[in-house]
Amino acid sequence: MAMQTDVKSVHTEATATIVAFRTRIKGYHVISGGTAGDVIFRDGSVSGPILLQFNIGTGTQPIVMLIPGEGILAQSGVHVTLPATAKVTTFYG
């Protein structure tokens, strides 16, 4: 079975557009930094459709998730909203 595309990663410690082109979210690694709240991945921008949303607590244990199948398609890129002190590494391709 052929690989769809190379997998790359991007890290951010603030709300930002992390990929500015069509891609698929393959997985993520999140640490709260002590602030609970929602991590929200959106298609393209802060006002784009929500692709993935989950809550993190105040603990310091990382949350790691591989997205099954081909991943989540982001037609216009990936924007992530983070709680105040959270950090995320996102795997895409």
C-alpha positions in Angstrom: 0.0 0.0 0.0 1.5 3.3 -1.0 1.9 6.2 1.4 -0.5 9.1 0.5 2.1 11.8 1.2 5.0 12.7 3.5 4.0 13.5 7.0 5.3 16.8 8.4 4.9 18.5 11.8 4.4 22.0 13.1 4.5 23.2 16.7 2.8 26.3 18.2 2.3 27.7 21.7 -0.4 30.1 20.6 -3.6 30.3 18.6 -2.5 30.5 15.0 -2.9 29.3 11.4 -0.4 26.5 11.4 -0.8 25.3 7.7 -1.9 27.6 4.9 -2.7 25.1 2.2 -4.9 22.0 1.6 -3.7 19.1 3.8 -4.8 16.4 6.2 -4.4 16.4 10.0 -2.7 13.1 10.8 -2.3 13.4 14.6 -1.4 15.7 17.4 0.5 16.0 20.7 -0.9 18.5 23.2 0.2 19.7 26.7 -2.0 22.0 28.7 0.6 24.0 30.4 -1.7 24.2 33.4 -4.7 25.9 31.7 -7.9 23.8 30.9 -10.0 24.5 27.9 -10.8 23.5 24.3 -8.4 22.8 21.6 -10.1 23.6 18.3 -8.8 22.7 14.8 -10.6 24.7 12.0 -10.5 24.6 8.3 -8.4 27.6 7.1 -9.1 30.4 9.7 -10.4 31.3 13.1 -13.9 31.5 11.6 -13.7 28.3 9.4 -15.7 25.2 10.0 -14.6 23.1 13.1 -12.7 20.0 12.0 -11.8 18.6 15.5 -12.5 19.9 19.0 -11.6 18.4 22.4 -11.1 19.5 26.0 -7.8 19.4 27.9 -7.5 19.6 31.7 -4.9 21.3 33.8 -2.7 18.3 34.2 0.8 18.1 32.7 0.4 14.7 31.0 0.6 15.0 27.2 -2.4 14.0 25.1 -1.3 12.1 21.9 -3.7 11.0 19.2 -3.2 9.5 15.8 -6.1 10.2 13.4 -7.3 7.0 11.8 -7.5 6.4 8.0 -6.2 9.2 5.8 -6.7 11.8 8.5 -9.0 14.8 8.6 -9.1 16.9 5.4 -8.6 20.6 5.8 -9.5 22.1 2.4 -8.1 25.6 3.1 -5.4 24.9 5.7 -5.4 24.4 9.5 -6.0 26.9 12.2 -5.7 25.9 15.8 -7.2 27.7 18.9 -5.5 26.9 22.1 -6.1 27.6 25.8 -3.7 30.3 27.2 -0.7 28.2 28.1 -1.3 25.1 26.0 1.2 23.8 23.3 0.5 21.6 20.4 2.5 19.7 17.8 0.4 18.8 14.8 1.2 16.1 12.3 -0.1 16.7 8.8 0.4 15.6 5.2 
